[in-house]
Amino acid sequence: MSSSKRLFSLNPSFHHYLALSTGALAVLAGILHYIISGRADPLHCNSLLTRGTWLDENHQNWQPDGCMLHTYQSKDTTSCLASRRVVFIGDSVTRSLYFHFMHIVDPKLPPTPPDDDHKHSNYSFTSDSVTRLDFFWDPYLNTSGTLSLVHGHLPFPGIDDRPAILVLGSGLWYLRYATTGGLPAWEANMESLLESVSAAQRKPADEVIILPVEDIVSSKLSPERAETMHSSDVDAMNSDLHHRINPPSPAIYSIFSSSPVALPVSLPLVFNKMLDDASTQDGLHFSDDIVKAHANILLNLRCNHVWPKTSPFDKTCCRPYPLPSFLQLAIIVAVVVYGPVMWYLAYTRSPTKNISFAGEYRPAVVFGLSIGLIFIADRTGFWLKEQKQFNPWTFGFLMLCSLAAGLTTVKRADKDMGFLNRDQTDEWKGWMQVAILIYHYLGASKISGIYNPIRVLVAAYLFMTGYGHTIFYIKKADFAFLRIAQVLVRLNLLTVVLVYTMDVNYLSYYFSPLVSMWYLIVYGTMAIGSQYNDRMPFLLSKIAISMGIFTWFMTETWMLDTVFAFLEQIFSIHWSAREWSFRVTLDLWIVYFGMLLAIAVIKIQAYRLPDHHLWPMAVKAAVAISIFILLWFFAFELMQESKFTYNPWHRYISFLPIVAFITLRNASSSLRSCSSRAFTFIGRCSLETFIIQYHLWLAGDTKGVLVLLPGTRWRPINFVISTIIFIYISNHVSHATGELTTWICGNKESSLPTSTRNVTRHTASSGSSAESVPLATDVHTNKDGDSHPVKPDSPVRPTRRWVDRLADGTLPQREPGYKVWYKESGWIPGVKAKLVVWIGVMWLANSLWAST
């Protein structure tokens, strides 16, 4: 026995203990963070203004401690600054900030002073959104105009021209010119200004910001400046400002005591932490990237809370999470408590009081508690969220670690497992899902050389949809409604519940709706005239007609717009036709290529071509061509200027690397008989990992990453902890969803074929009854040449799930707990009745949602 087998044989529950202890650590970290700092700064405004770090070396991605910073564009500022006034008053540092701020609000406005000969002048511009942006040159903050604004006086009686933002910056001129009085004069002036702001009956602006005195780089100052300007004086001035605006608490241990009330002024001390000595030429004025980041922080401070409280929740600095509506809260509570309540009701009605939690009620309990945990993770501030940052070394390291884990867990069967067998397709889904997860976690979508292959991986999932369902419908010819219900419920149960509990759009979880749509298309194509599916010209003609009609439908955008408008009018479903069209047309034909390959495989088996004496030579030629195709594809995609230039090519060429991979992976019996246990495990719950990652591994609806241990410096440890919890939850939700699908759709044994008997005119079956018939995509072909559909169109089946037991007739009898609502009436609703009720409930929820 190998050392790894001995390790896991010592304690089969090792993974449970690891995940649960890791989860307990994460919960403890969340509680401690709230007690120590979260209670005093629940919206992370203080973190935004005082703490953070650069995630990159190019000063493009500033990360405040524990919250997600939004990169503002012109259109984003309209909601909080349109028809308002923004005023900057101060010296040259303030002026530079003013122009960068103004350029964000309206890129048409200049980013620098238009006339160098009049730098010490006032400026006033108006943006396209009628935002008036003023700058007043006043390096000492002592002119009558400045004092009037600070006191909150209106320029014209009866006209409310109070600024949305008032920015005051001063200090360096007091140091540069000693004749002004120096530090004492600056301290007296700042004390007077702060007292005026505090005593004003009306706040001078919605947001009053006093800039810290900017740090200087003494070695780069001119001799004249270096003579009077010293870093120690700057530090003393900023310390004085901080203590005046945020008085220290008198208590020694102030964690549980209330702090003195701070002045209604914001002091972004973090500006100085963002400076880089290498980014200044004169020791005073820093690079445009840094100053632009300063301006972006001001916009986050003022505008984040004005944004609509809808998903994606990717702006978590100075922005509270909305309280769920009554309807949303009711759905959350119902989902979370349903399992425990059903268990309790069944327990109280059982005469023996011996109801096993682990058997009958575990799926509902696991599913509900997981939904509750997901809500806490991504709709509350219990855990922190931070931004993504791509690093090629990190990406490569994680990919290599994943590859090593996959290779070290390879197992080999005693026989040829057949073409695209169950373990192989699980493995395929697993390593693709791992690559997609790493891609999402690091935010690699902007890297064309990575984005393009990831698009092919998504296409491969859809390819398996067409392949697996076509194999099933040709060989089993089971077009019953029950199978449709089982496939669609299994694919969408988790997604639909998250749509209502997390208040997100269904199409944002694009994989489930995409695969569901393609399943229905494959079903319709195969069901029409199904009695003639054994006639190859007819079958190929159906596929071609389906392909043509659907291509026409997606090309005529007005048709999709009409359908979505109908759904919005009748069902209160608000979907973006433009976004959906992009998702669908990107892989417009890949499912049909999968259907064609399925037919080809069946014909190859029917004519026993592998027994032909030229077959080995054909395999060698196919391997050589496949290698050439893969090399060509990677060269082609790397030569593309950007992902936008690759996308138009994708629908035409994505099938090439997919078929090439399938050919290489099945080139010999040795390759077909081995598979990676690690990748197979991930593949069996990859539907859940894809959906749950939105909220429980990533954050902000995939826009950021979830931080369980506070502190950007702990990101590597946080990655490990969050990954353990994420995979554990995904695996258990995968099992639970399969069991709940059985309960919803029923478990009538005749509903699915239970053997591999011959059901077509093409091939004869080996008669094996060990193969199950699952809900979709994968196909197992044994060495005798018989293909058995064994997998859904997406990664949806854990080991020995409900459908496997259903096919074998080994499903356990249900305890009375699931019948408590029916009592002893003897009436049990069928799958059609259940689905009609649930569709009606969703329609009602959509209608009520629109009115809340």
TAHUHU-V130252 format. One record per backbone hydrogen bond with DSSP energy under -1.0 kcal/mol. CO is the residue of the C=O (numbers start at 0). NH is the residue of the N-H. Records with the same first field share a line. If there is no record, write none. Layout:
# TAHUHU-V130252
CO: NH, NH
This chain:
# TAHUHU-V130252
1: 5
2: 6
3: 7
4: 8
5: 9
10: 13
12: 16
13: 17
14: 18
15: 19
16: 20
17: 21
18: 22
19: 23
20: 24
21: 25
22: 26
23: 27
24: 28
25: 29
26: 30
27: 31
28: 32
29: 33
30: 34
31: 35
32: 36, 37
33: 38
36: 40
40: 43
42: 317
43: 47
44: 48
45: 49
46: 50
48: 269
50: 64
52: 62
60: 54
62: 52
63: 66
65: 384
67: 316
73: 76
76: 80
77: 81
80: 83
83: 131
84: 163
85: 133
86: 166
87: 135
88: 168
89: 137
90: 94
91: 95
92: 96
93: 97
94: 98
95: 99
96: 100
97: 101
98: 102
99: 103
100: 104
101: 105
105: 108
114: 117
118: 120
122: 134
124: 132
126: 129
128: 82
130: 126
131: 85
132: 124
133: 87
134: 122
135: 89
137: 140
142: 146
143: 147
144: 148
145: 149
146: 150
147: 152
148: 151
155: 158
158: 160
162: 205
163: 206
164: 86
165: 208
166: 88
167: 210
170: 174
171: 175
172: 176
176: 179
177: 180
181: 185
182: 186
183: 187
184: 188
185: 189
186: 190
187: 191
188: 192
189: 193
190: 194
191: 195
192: 196
193: 197
194: 198
195: 199
206: 165
207: 265
208: 167
216: 219
217: 220
221: 225
222: 226
224: 227, 228
229: 233
230: 234
231: 235
232: 236
233: 237
234: 238
235: 239
236: 240
237: 241
238: 242
239: 243
240: 244
241: 245
244: 262
262: 264
265: 209
266: 268
267: 270
268: 271
269: 273
275: 278
278: 286
282: 216
286: 290
287: 291
288: 292
289: 293
290: 294
291: 295
292: 296
293: 297
294: 298
295: 299
296: 300
297: 301
298: 302
299: 303
302: 305
303: 306
307: 309
311: 313
324: 328
325: 329
326: 330
327: 331
328: 332
329: 333
330: 334
331: 335
332: 336
333: 337
336: 340
337: 341
338: 342
339: 343
340: 344
341: 345
342: 346
343: 347
344: 348
360: 364
361: 365
362: 366
363: 367
364: 368
365: 369
366: 370
367: 371
368: 372
369: 373
370: 374
371: 375
372: 376
373: 377
374: 378
383: 706
385: 704
390: 394
391: 395
392: 396
393: 397
394: 398
395: 399
396: 400
397: 401
398: 402
399: 403
400: 404
401: 405
402: 406
403: 407
406: 409
408: 676
410: 674
417: 420
420: 424
421: 425
422: 426
423: 427
424: 428
425: 429
426: 430
427: 431
428: 432
429: 433
430: 434
431: 435
432: 436
433: 437
434: 438
435: 439
436: 440
437: 441
438: 443
443: 446
446: 449, 450
447: 451
449: 453
450: 454
451: 455
452: 456
453: 457
454: 458
455: 459
456: 460
457: 461
458: 462
459: 463
460: 464
461: 465
462: 466
463: 467
464: 468
465: 469
466: 470
467: 471
468: 472
469: 473
470: 474
471: 475
479: 483
480: 484
481: 485
482: 486
483: 487
484: 488
485: 489
486: 490
487: 491
488: 492
491: 495
492: 496
493: 497
494: 498
495: 499
496: 500
497: 501
498: 503
504: 507
505: 508
507: 509
508: 512
509: 513
510: 514
511: 515
512: 516
513: 517
514: 518
515: 519
516: 520
517: 521
518: 522
519: 523
520: 524
521: 525
522: 526
523: 527
526: 529
528: 531
529: 532
531: 534
534: 538
535: 539
536: 540
537: 541
538: 542
539: 543
540: 544
541: 545
542: 546
543: 547
544: 548
545: 549
546: 550
547: 551
548: 552
549: 553
550: 554
551: 555
554: 556
555: 558
556: 560
557: 561
558: 562
559: 563
560: 564
561: 565
562: 566
563: 567
564: 568
565: 569
566: 570, 572
575: 579
576: 580
577: 581
578: 582
579: 583
580: 584
581: 585
584: 587
588: 592
589: 593
590: 594
591: 595
592: 596
593: 597
594: 598
595: 599
596: 600
597: 601
598: 602
599: 603
600: 604
601: 605
602: 606
603: 608
607: 610
608: 611
611: 614
613: 617
614: 618
615: 619
616: 620
617: 621
618: 622
619: 623
620: 624
621: 625
622: 626
623: 627
624: 628
625: 629
626: 630
627: 631
628: 632
629: 633
630: 634
631: 635
632: 636
633: 637
634: 638
641: 645
642: 646
645: 648, 649
648: 651, 652
649: 653
652: 655
653: 657
654: 658
655: 659
656: 660
657: 661
658: 662
659: 663
660: 664
661: 665
663: 666
667: 671
668: 672
672: 412
674: 410
675: 679
676: 680
677: 681
678: 682
679: 683
681: 684
684: 688
685: 689
686: 690
687: 691
688: 692
690: 693
691: 694, 695
692: 697
693: 701
696: 705
698: 703
699: 702
703: 698
704: 385
706: 383
710: 713
711: 714
713: 717
714: 718
715: 719
716: 720
717: 721
718: 722
719: 723
720: 724
721: 725
722: 726
723: 727
724: 728
725: 729
726: 730
727: 731
728: 732
729: 733
730: 734
731: 735
732: 736
733: 737
734: 738
735: 739
736: 740
737: 741
738: 742
739: 743
740: 744
741: 745
747: 750
775: 790
777: 789, 790
779: 787
781: 784
785: 781
787: 779
793: 795
794: 686
797: 800
800: 804
801: 805
802: 806
803: 807
804: 809
814: 817
815: 818
816: 819
818: 822
821: 824
829: 833
830: 834
831: 835
832: 836
833: 837
834: 838
835: 839
836: 840
837: 841
838: 842
839: 843
840: 844
841: 845
842: 846
843: 847
844: 848
845: 849
848: 851
